[in-house]
Amino acid sequence: MWVIDDNPPPLPGNDSTRKTSVDLLLKSSGAEMKSWPHSFEFRLRVSLGTDGDLSLISRVRNVNGKPFTFSFAYHTYLLVSDISEIRIEGLETLDYLDNLSQKERVTEQGDAITFESEVDRVYLSSPNIIAVLDHERKRTFLIRKEGLPDVAVWNPWEKKSKAMTDLGVGEYKHMVCVDGAVIEKPVNLKPGKEWTGRLHLSFVPSSFCSERLGL
């Protein structure tokens, strides 16, 4: 169970005061230790800016007596007008693991990622800024990340979505998952050490040109 952390330790670097934030804390419990026998503290700061920007900062501390290893991914589900009409820029030419083909390693060939069927991939060693262009809504989501070298991209498409209790009929058309992640090279955390991952989500009008961000 998460609890609200009323006295969180300070974060390194600048953190804008024009945000409303909540700090959550998760500690390993007896039940969890049976399936994952490592003691940890997981702090999550969720911040919403006055401009609507959303920031997530995760901090995992090893309070165990020995190192442990973990993978990590934010599950950022984005509401889009039509999955068939969106583009993801910033991942072109990268290698990815295709979870629909037993994690086969493939090199992306397109000038952007588009969707015509189910997609379940992990793009490796990705840039820290990704753009999700939604032409119909005339806006572009910008995903900025730190400490998260990989990006998972997922849409279950029609057949698989029918078996999912949290997706209604046809709702797969209006969502896409683009997750900052640590997958290929899991974090190895020594006793007393802390890992930090950050994700910042914002959007701009569709007239935005991704070249300005060096994508």
Secondary structure, 3 states (H helix, E strand, C coil): CCEECCCCCCCCCCCCCCEEEEEEEEECCHHHHHHCCCCEEEEEEEEEECCCCEEEEEEEEECCCCCEEEEEECCCEEECCCHHHEEEECCCCCEEEEHHHCCEEEECCCCCECCCCCEEEEECCCCCEEEEEECCCCEEEEEEEECCCEEEEEECHHHHHCCCCCCCCCHHHHEEEEEEEEEEEEEEECCCCEEEEEEEEEEEECCCCHHHHCC
